[in-house]
Amino acid sequence: MAVSNQLRNQHLLWRAGFGPMAEDFTEISSASSASYVKALFKASAKVPEYIDVADSALKGLVMGIDEVGNQQKRQLSDEQKKQLREQSRENIKSLNISWLNEMINSNQQLREKMSLFWHGHFASRNLNILYQQQLLDIIRKNALGNFGDLLTGVSKSAAMINFLNNNQNKKDHPNENFAREVMELFTMGRGNYTENDIKEAARAFTGWGATLAGDFAFRPFQHDKGSKTVLGKTGNFTGEDILSLLLSQQQTARFITKKIYRYFVNEDVDEARVDELSKKFFQSNYNISELMASIFSSEWFYDAKNIGNKIKSPIELLAGMQRVLPMEWKNPETVLLLQRLLGQILFYPPNVAGWPGGKTWIDSSSLMLRMRIPQLIYGTDELSMKPKDDDDQMMGRKNNPNKAMGKLGNQLTASEVKWDLFIKQFEKVPREKLLSTLSGRLLQTGTGFPESTLLAHADASSRESFIMTVTTHLMSAPEYQLC
């Protein structure tokens, strides 16, 4: 298919961000892709603000414990521990909503999209709000910077140290969890190291820990200072030495580049192109911005085969809907429930490998829910939800069925849609071209949508009703799940 300038720009805005906003429609057909790329990078150049939603009382308790050392930690009563867990869960829900709002409303679209990618790459499931906030801040600040800095920051974060048990990694009793995952999932990829490399690297990470407040703590008396051999190199390696050694491997650059290509370009990987990109990435000393600029500025990125072929993740779907259709949920927790039903809850990855993505986002039940969300927003549908058995993902509600069960109907999914802002974008479009114009703005498949189907469901009583009902049905189409 021929790729129009409008489709090119929409493709860029979906891949480098969370899709166009309604007000983008006026210039999306005429502006050049190069100008959009420049604007995306410029807007994302500013250091993001720290997202802090942690309860002050929780902070005070944690800091107070940390000041007097770990001995005091063991004196917490069971009730205090329970309160800490419950408050942390509530705060993580707030962190989820706050970050999702950044994805929707921030002009730093590229930074937030890259942060979502790294959030899945460096997956950490931890119920400590202070740890999660700190890890998110490390990811967002380094999302477009140097991969080595990002890797080091994440590796030394309390969230990752605790998630992968490195607090238990001590001299003479090494724990291999972190060493294994940093090689397999974070840098080189499976098959590019040996089991002995893992064992030896684990010795180098002995003594790495974190305080209850989330600060990195190196405990020299727990560190193995002996000689280690990793990836053919021998020395009295520290944890920092191992990270540097991993970064010195071109395979690390290729592994990261290939994963980025699959996420931002196409799951059907062009190996030759990845080779070329990864060499530049390695030579740039892992400059993430340069790698992404090379991708988004290339002509092949806009090839027809790369457009409309990616299944939107639940977060991309929800954020994209709220960008194109100015709206607010009257109950903010609605997005948490939808995330859980659709299979992607921020800060609750299924395991250390993160979300597999791709076709795994879609099954018969999730597809039906995806297609019904626009009807929920429009107020013409409702459904009931069934909780899963995972208490973490249910955010502590597993044993409270009254809280766990929620009706995704009129009360819970009530939303305020600013239809006038959306409709205004089409005021100069003749009535006979509204169908094709709306279809072109909302769908990335480039194939259009059967007009007879749209007309059969459209309310033609007024121009406004026509736009609203056609928009709702287009967003309910299977094609809308693709970007």
Helices and strands as residue ranges (DSSP letters): H 5-15, G 22-26, H 33-43, H 56-67, H 70-73, H 78-105, H 109-121, H 129-142, H 147-155, H 158-163, G 166-168, H 177-181, I 182-187, H 195-204, E 208-210, E 216-218, G 220-222, E 228-230, E 233-235, H 239-247, H 250-264, H 271-283, H 288-296, G 300-302, G 304-306, H 314-324, E 327-329, H 334-342, G 358-361, H 364-378, E 383-384, H 401-404, E 407-408, E 415-417, H 419-424, G 431-433, H 434-442, H 451-457, H 463-475, G 478-481
